[in-house]
Amino acid sequence: MIKEIHNDADERMNKTLASLEDQFSKIRAGRAHPSLLEQIQVEYYGASVPITQVSNINAEDSRTLKVAPWEKNMVAPIEKAIMTSDLGLNPISMGQIIRIPLPPLTEERRKELVKVVREEAEHARIAIRNIRREAISDYRDLLKEKEISEDEAHHAEEDMQKITDQHIGSVDKSLSDKENSLLEI
């Protein structure tokens, strides 16, 4: 019973870490990466769809992304979606291909991105702590139902705290790595 709660909490904490890494990958550090555009939604025959469902995105070089729409008539809506996104990018249409030069990050923008990254990391820490709280609540419910002893509940809570500390350490390491990559010129 305790092992199942531990495994469930550990699995959910790992998913939180994976989600954080995914969020971090969308925050650019000055290098062109196709994942930078993944959250952009494009109007496609009256429906809003992810840009990856209507085009192919590649990094041409370290500072340029190339978007190749699968249909000719999608060039203008994709260009508009990129311009209206909060990424601050200016796409250049070249026939059926859209090139997006990434401007170098200013010191001010780097600091803004560091704040965003720290906020994402804090959300991940909160999620991990909430998972710990739920697991401890489950242990206490088992204790009330007399399915486990007080010692078992106490040891389970200590083990859960160790798992939590380990995952929060991983969040802190990811945060530190991302901050360093954002601040390097």
Summary of the structure (lengths in Angstrom):
residues: 185
radius of gyration: 22.2
end to end distance: 50.7
largest distance: 71.6
contacts: 530
relative contact order: 0.16
helix: 63%
strand: 16%
